[in-house]
Amino acid sequence: MTEPVTEQPFVHFDGVQKSYDGETLVVKNLNLEIAPGEFVTMLGPSGSGKTTCLMMLAGFEAATSGEIYLKGQPINNVPPHKRNIGMVFQNYALFPHMTVAQNIGFGLEMLGKPKGEVATAVGKMLNLVRMHDLADRQTSQISGGQQQRVALARALAPHPKVLLLDEPLSALDLKLRKEMQIELKRLQAETGITFIFVTHDQEEALTVSDRVAVMSSGNILQVGTPREIYDHPAERFVANFIGETNFLTADLDAVNGATATVTLPSGKQTMASLSDGAPLDPGTQVTIVIRPEHATLALPSPDAALTGRLEDIVYFGTDTHFRLRLPDGTLFIVRMQNRRDGTTPFGPGAEVGILLADGAVQVVRD
């Protein structure tokens, strides 16, 4: 499901489809509206069609059908160099024989800008990406994170209408990638340029985005803010792809607006929220999701929503994952914040109860 932006869209995919062989669609009936100055991430596994969407917007690939609009104007037949769209690739594509400053100014020079204008723009970009001290260093002599900043500055220098980023952080190590996520968000906020970002990294998408479009097999399955996507996934794929999730089968007892009463495998009844398009027929079995951090361990008692046997305890530094086996054989994970004293309340083999936070249970589409 996609929701239109509240103002005239800056970028609009209207029924766009793409096939490379004339038979198989790699992008299927794509409808997406992006507002001016918005940071939107297209998130999905490899082969989901997200990079193809960028290539069509940039003009490097032609849509098989449908229309792409930029500022209300159709651009399907506009050549790439006239779209004023910047792009940052995964491999940065910097010129190693050029300095940082020369790389940043290269695009402006190709556009025929006067030398004074180029110098001024390069200086602004160097300050923006905090690399003024390295202006005369060759790009082969700087770190991966610094190269990424140069690639961003070069793409931003002509002040494009839209900046497209195709998994630009994937080559960086974990710590540097996290730092660059914050840098991207800062750059987008300072420039006000519309960013469209492609990644398969769920945490990255949640960190940088105003909205996330989750894709699978050429389709957009859900569009929403990071919190909406994480806390209220519309269907099983989205819930499974974004973060860690427990899936259970429950009986749907009653429906009241956007909420339902369900019976858990333990026989306990609980309230659940309903995602868009979730089954609504009482008496049927449904799929429910429960995030591990929305459950806690306790001694077995009538108050426990579920019970299980603790199999493994996995320490993650800030928190610990408790892996339990429910009576029907289902694996269930509880994630709890670590105690300062380093102790855990239960050990492997213990029979424990599972308490659920209010609003923890959601019925989703399969």
Secondary structure, 3 states (H helix, E strand, C coil): CCCCCCCCCCEEEEEEEEECCCCCEEEEEEEEEECCCCEEEEECCCCCCHHHHHHHHHCCCCCCEEEEEECCEECCCCCHHHCCEEEECCCCCCCCCCEHHHHHHHHHHHCCCCHHHHHHHHHHHHHHCCCHHHCCCEHHHCCHHHHHHHHHHHHHCCCCCEEEEECCCCCCCHHHHHHHHHHHHHHHHHHCCEEEEEECCHHHHHHHCCEEEEEECCEEEEEECHHHHHHCCCEHHHHHHCCCCEEEEEEEEEEECCEEEEECCCCCEEEEEECCCCCCCCCCEEEEEECHHHEEEECCCCCCCEEEEEEEEEECCCEEEEEEECCCCCEEEEEEECCCCCCCCCCCCCEEEEEECCCCCEEEEC
